[in-house]
Amino acid sequence: MNACIGDFREFTSQGGARVTLVFFPAEFQVRWSQCAATADFFAEYFAAVPACKPADDEARAEFIGTVSYVVNELVENAVKFSVGERVEITVGLDDGDLVTVVSNQIRAEAAPALQATFEELFAGDPQELLFARVEANAENPDTGGSGLGFLTMMSDYGARIGWRLTAVADNPQNVLLETMARLEVKKP
């Protein structure tokens, strides 16, 4: 299985700030609070990078809240569904965007349904889909895989989301899932 869905692109800028953190959940169980702390670290770090640095305290708080929410959603999903040995988080600047890429392995048999869910998220207006999913979840709380986090990132935070699914050569039971979120960086 090899597929790209949504706005998934390779990093193209060579000189931009970039930070990578790797979790090894098989050796050290990652807790939800660690996902939030990780997201907060990236948000605070990039709030101080000159290309991202907000103009005032209000803009800084908004920037940190947005980046923290987006990174936290991506990391929580990766940690929750990862079956591989590592979860890799890279956040960096690329062509005027702050880009987050979270990579983890999932079971190959889960990939087709996940791909269909991702494609469905791009089938319509994110705001309308968000409202429809919230209503569906209210009617049936046991609904799984709703995509609310992705829809919220797209509709409320303006994130451009993309996924790449790639076969894992040395482990055909797994697929590498790379999830990317791009946020436009506001110039000071």
Disulfide bonds with the S-S distance in Angstrom:
none
